[in-house]
Amino acid sequence: MVRTIRAVAVASLVAGFLRGGPAAHAQSDRTGHPLPAKEVKMSFRIPEPMRIEHEELHAALVRLTKESGRTGEAARAVARVLEPHFVKENAYALPPLSLLKPLSQGKFEPSMAEVLELTDRLEADMPDMLAEHKDIEAALKTLHEAATAENNAAGIEFAEHLATHAREEEEFTYPMALLIGRYVKLRAAQSTR
């Protein structure tokens, strides 16, 4: 279901991108006059379902790190490579997705260009983000093996869930954030003409 919703959202954004998008909807003051772009400060929040999923993954990992044996040891190794990666995602990979809904509805405000700081940083850091996924994948393989050997269902489930989550990020989340940046850049250039 979540993948279907994400696919529809991406298709809407791509269709708008290819059409050049509808006319911009600038914010205005009480008199109907447009506000200068500098007065409007955008806030980019991680979409709620993604924030919740990250919190659930973090909580599940914390529980696993408290276990003894090979599973706990492997979970602690996953945490060491995963936590710095989650910090980066929360800082600049996921917040741009907050613009997906308004952009897919044809809404654009010049202040949305502030997202370019995040999407440009994601684009520059993409090789490192993908390399970190390889490190996470290797740690998850070790966790899965340890959990299987110890018949630890929670460890197996977590390793499989996080591996799927990482593939989703590579195939949908990161490309979607970058596409949002490119679309906003195009719309911002069009609005200054």
Protein Blocks (a to p, Z undefined) as FASTA:
>chain_A
ZZmmmmmmmmmmmmmmmnopaaddddddfkopacdfklpccdddddfklmmmmmmmmmmm
mmmmmpgcjklmmmmmmmmmmmmmmmmmmmmmmmmmmmmmmmmnopacfklmmmmmmmmm
mmmmmmmmmmmmmmmmmmmmmmmmmmmmnopaklmmmmmmmmmmmmmmmmmmmmmmmmmm
mmmmmmmmmmmZZ
